[in-house]
């Protein structure tokens, strides 16, 4: 599917992404009926033995992404964290490689994971990255993620709105604000921009119908299903070690 068609999916009813981590999970999600997929950087990194936060070598990530894209016929957007480089020109080249593989979108964030946890970066850097990518290739849906809520900013809504305006002006196609949960906050974010808003599934998030009424256009779940499966896998192994038998 082309960038234009993927973009159009954000202009209709809420787009529910299936977040996947390998070719097998991508095929399952496609066969289940999802109209588009998003990769989980966390899940892919863990799958290959790395911690989240750009610890996976970018070449290994690109290999996994290519296997995912080639295994399905529906559009794939890639969680590209903060771009695996702080040099916009280098990032633009990496994203061009993604489009050559067949990727139609990316998540690109203004936060970064370090020794002290996730930190909110400068909005100007993400602006430069968005502009560099769009100068290299316009056929990529940039979902600009702001980590105002994930880093517990003192005024997350106000800071989000300020950053959203900059990212929209830079050429972003969508806005992602993970961990925003209240209806009031979501309403303010939707009203602040013409770009489609992506929210992250949490136990406190309003129900799907309410999100559609509020104007949310995209819903993702990140590594949540992967983490649930890992927990189940751990329990199966523990049970097998105690009493070897096939799970029912």
Secondary structure as UniProt FT lines:
FT   HELIX           3..8
FT   HELIX           9..11
FT   STRAND          15..16
FT   STRAND          18..20
FT   HELIX           23..32
FT   STRAND          36..39
FT   HELIX           41..47
FT   TURN            48..49
FT   TURN            52..54
FT   HELIX           58..71
FT   STRAND          75..79
FT   TURN            81..82
FT   HELIX           88..101
FT   STRAND          105..109
FT   STRAND          111..114
FT   TURN            115..116
FT   STRAND          117..120
FT   HELIX           123..136
FT   STRAND          141..145
FT   TURN            148..152
FT   TURN            154..155
FT   HELIX           156..170
FT   STRAND          174..176
FT   TURN            178..179
FT   HELIX           183..191
FT   STRAND          196..200
FT   TURN            203..204
FT   HELIX           208..214
FT   STRAND          218..220
FT   TURN            222..223
FT   HELIX           224..242
//
